[in-house]
Amino acid sequence: MATKKIVNLRTKKAYSIRQRTTSAGRKGQIMGSYSPKRASASVKKNYGDVIRRLSNK
């Protein structure tokens, strides 16, 4: 299931929204702050110094 997000234009914060109606809540509910998938965070952690060096050139 793809993660959908909405953005508050005043505060520039992103929130994830519920895709399906479940026992935990209804479709379209705001679930909380949006956070990207863990894979992209691990790439930053593992290759952060390499990315920094390349961006300085």
C-alpha positions as CSV (number, residue, x, y, z in Angstrom):
1,M,0.0,0.0,0.0
2,A,1.4,3.4,-1.0
3,T,1.8,6.0,1.6
4,K,-0.3,9.1,0.9
5,K,0.4,12.4,2.5
6,I,-1.2,15.8,2.7
7,V,0.7,19.1,3.4
8,N,-0.4,22.0,5.6
9,L,0.6,25.0,3.5
10,R,0.8,27.4,6.4
11,T,3.1,25.3,8.6
12,K,4.8,23.3,5.8
13,K,4.3,20.0,7.8
14,A,3.3,16.8,6.1
15,Y,0.8,14.3,7.5
16,S,0.1,10.7,6.4
17,I,-3.5,9.7,5.8
18,R,-5.3,6.4,6.2
19,Q,-5.8,4.6,2.8
20,R,-8.5,2.1,3.9
21,T,-11.2,1.8,6.5
22,T,-9.9,-0.6,9.2
23,S,-10.8,-1.6,12.8
24,A,-8.4,1.2,13.9
25,G,-10.1,4.0,11.9
26,R,-11.9,5.3,8.9
27,K,-10.5,6.0,5.4
28,G,-9.1,9.5,5.0
29,Q,-8.2,10.0,8.7
30,I,-5.0,11.8,9.5
31,M,-2.7,9.1,11.2
32,G,0.2,11.4,12.2
33,S,3.3,13.1,10.9
34,Y,4.5,11.8,7.6
35,S,7.8,10.0,7.5
36,P,9.5,8.5,4.4
37,K,10.2,4.8,4.1
38,R,13.1,3.5,6.3
39,A,15.2,2.5,3.2
40,S,15.9,6.1,2.2
41,A,16.9,6.9,5.8
42,S,19.4,4.0,5.9
43,V,21.0,5.2,2.6
44,K,21.6,8.6,4.2
45,K,23.1,6.9,7.3
46,N,25.4,4.6,5.3
47,Y,26.4,7.0,2.5
48,G,25.9,10.4,4.2
49,D,29.7,11.3,4.2
50,V,30.0,10.3,0.5
51,I,27.0,12.4,-0.4
52,R,28.4,15.4,1.6
53,R,31.8,15.1,-0.2
54,L,30.2,14.9,-3.6
55,S,28.0,17.9,-2.9
56,N,31.0,20.0,-1.9
57,K,32.7,19.5,-5.3
